[in-house]
Amino acid sequence: MNKGERNINKQKKKRNRLIFRSSILAVLVAAVIFVLFSNSKDENTIYRAGDAAPDFKLSQINGDFDADVMQLSDLEGKGVMLNFWATWCGPCKQEMPYMQELYPKYKEKGVEIVAVSLDSTELVVDNFIDEYGLTFAIPHDVNAEVRDLYRIRPMPTTFFINPDGTIDEIVQGALTLDKLEGHLDAITPDAS
């Protein structure tokens, strides 16, 4: 084999390696795009205003309900503020006093506040309840089943649910006292 033939063979090998590597890279890029598209598609199938609020049942830590377990469907006919929070969440701590301040007034009007704790242990939640003097329902989502059901990402996230069980509004982030009161007014059952 002469020098010219060796160069041609080297060039063919380089070209074949380049084609092989490019093919592998194309397959990897396609796989990444598929995964990203699939995940974004799932994230876009969240609940919206007008959708029925998914029912759930959780053990309850606090509140004046008779049962140790609370089920969302048991509150049908009432407006429900369904809040997802954790003790380590700064914005959650900011809005808790507002929720407690408004709770007695709106409870009389037929609105329940249900604050689903996403903490891992009940002890930290008990301490938080005592520190803030919370009296509304606080179910504990130990296994993150309800968090996943509602596809909760940022905390706090709050669902305002109409007395008929449909979602009126979804708010991500902490609420001010005025905004919270406005949302509670919107889900208050008619006085007539």
C-alpha positions in Angstrom: 0.0 0.0 0.0 1.5 3.3 -1.0 1.3 6.6 0.9 -1.6 7.9 -1.2 -3.8 4.8 -0.4 -2.9 5.1 3.3 -4.1 8.7 3.4 -7.3 7.8 1.6 -7.9 5.0 4.2 -7.2 7.4 7.1 -9.7 9.9 5.6 -12.3 7.2 5.2 -11.8 6.1 8.8 -12.0 9.7 10.1 -15.2 10.3 8.0 -16.8 7.1 9.4 -15.9 8.0 13.0 -17.4 11.5 12.4 -20.6 10.0 11.0 -20.8 7.5 13.9 -20.2 10.2 16.5 -22.6 12.6 14.8 -25.3 9.9 14.8 -24.8 9.2 18.5 -25.0 12.9 19.3 -28.2 13.3 17.2 -29.8 10.4 19.1 -28.8 11.9 22.4 -30.1 15.4 21.4 -33.4 13.8 20.3 -33.7 11.9 23.6 -33.2 15.1 25.6 -35.7 17.0 23.5 -38.2 14.2 24.0 -37.7 14.2 27.8 -38.0 18.0 28.0 -41.2 18.0 25.9 -42.7 15.2 27.9 -42.0 16.9 31.2 -43.3 20.3 30.0 -46.4 18.6 28.7 -47.1 17.1 32.2 -46.5 20.5 33.9 -49.0 22.2 31.6 -51.8 19.8 32.6 -52.4 21.6 35.9 -55.7 22.6 37.2 -57.3 25.9 36.2 -60.2 28.1 37.4 -63.4 26.3 36.6 -62.0 22.8 37.1 -63.3 20.5 39.9 -61.0 20.5 42.8 -59.6 16.9 43.2 -60.8 15.2 46.4 -58.4 13.9 49.0 -58.3 12.6 52.5 -55.5 13.4 55.0 -54.8 13.0 58.7 -55.5 16.3 60.5 -53.2 17.9 63.0 -55.3 20.9 64.0 -58.6 22.6 63.7 -62.0 22.2 65.2 -63.3 19.3 63.0 -64.7 16.3 64.9 -62.6 13.7 63.0 -58.9 13.0 62.9 -59.1 12.7 59.2 -60.4 15.5 56.9 -61.7 15.0 53.4 -62.1 17.9 51.0 -65.5 16.6 49.7 -66.9 16.9 53.3 -66.6 20.6 52.9 -69.0 20.8 49.9 -71.3 23.7 50.2 -68.6 25.8 51.8 -66.0 28.0 50.2 -62.5 26.5 50.8 -59.2 28.2 50.9 -56.8 25.3 50.2 -53.3 26.4 51.1 -50.1 24.3 50.6 -47.2 25.3 52.9 -44.3 24.2 55.0 -42.7 25.5 58.2 -39.4 26.2 56.5 -41.0 28.4 53.8 -40.5 32.2 54.6 -43.5 33.5 52.5 -45.7 30.8 54.2 -44.8 32.3 57.6 -45.7 35.8 56.4 -49.2 34.9 55.3 -50.2 32.6 58.3 -51.0 35.4 60.7 -53.4 36.9 58.0 -55.1 33.6 57.5 -55.6 33.2 61.3 -56.9 36.8 61.6 -59.5 36.3 58.9 -60.5 32.7 59.8 -63.1 33.4 62.6 -64.9 36.0 60.4 -65.0 33.8 57.3 -65.8 30.6 59.1 -69.1 32.3 60.3 -69.8 33.1 56.6 -69.3 29.5 55.5 -65.6 29.5 54.4 -63.1 27.1 55.7 -59.3 27.5 55.6 -57.4 24.2 55.0 -53.7 24.6 55.2 -52.0 21.4 54.0 -48.6 21.0 55.7 -45.9 19.5 53.4 -43.4 19.1 56.3 -41.8 15.8 56.9 -42.5 15.5 60.7 -45.6 16.4 62.7 -43.6 17.7 65.6 -42.3 20.8 63.7 -45.8 21.5 62.5 -47.2 21.2 66.1 -44.6 23.7 67.3 -45.5 26.1 64.4 -49.2 25.8 65.2 -48.5 26.7 68.8 -46.2 29.6 67.9 -48.8 31.2 65.6 -51.9 30.2 67.5 -53.5 28.6 64.4 -57.1 27.3 64.8 -58.0 26.3 61.2 -57.7 22.8 59.7 -54.1 21.7 59.1 -53.9 18.3 57.5 -50.5 16.7 57.1 -49.4 15.4 53.7 -46.7 13.1 54.9 -46.2 11.2 51.6 -46.7 14.2 49.3 -49.7 12.5 47.7 -51.9 15.6 47.7 -48.9 17.8 46.7 -48.5 15.6 43.7 -52.2 15.4 43.0 -52.4 19.2 42.9 -49.0 19.5 41.2 -47.7 22.0 43.7 -44.3 23.6 42.8 -43.7 26.9 44.6 -44.8 27.4 48.1 -47.1 28.7 49.2 -49.7 27.8 46.6 -53.3 28.5 47.4 -56.5 27.2 45.7 -59.7 29.1 46.3 -62.5 26.7 45.9 -66.2 27.7 45.4 -69.0 26.0 47.4 -69.8 23.8 44.4 -66.3 22.3 44.5 -64.9 24.1 41.5 -61.6 26.1 41.6 -62.2 29.9 41.6 -58.6 31.0 41.6 -55.1 29.6 42.1 -52.4 31.9 43.6 -48.7 31.0 43.8 -46.8 33.0 46.4 -47.7 34.7 49.6 -50.9 36.8 49.9 -51.3 40.2 51.6 -54.1 40.7 54.0 -56.2 42.7 51.5 -55.7 40.2 48.6 -56.5 37.3 50.9 -59.7 38.9 52.1 -60.7 39.6 48.5 -60.2 36.0 47.5 -62.2 34.8 50.6 -65.0 37.2 49.7 -65.1 35.7 46.2 -65.7 32.1 47.5 -68.1 33.0 50.3 -71.4 31.2 49.8 -74.4 33.4 49.0 -76.1 34.7 52.1 -79.5 34.4 50.4 
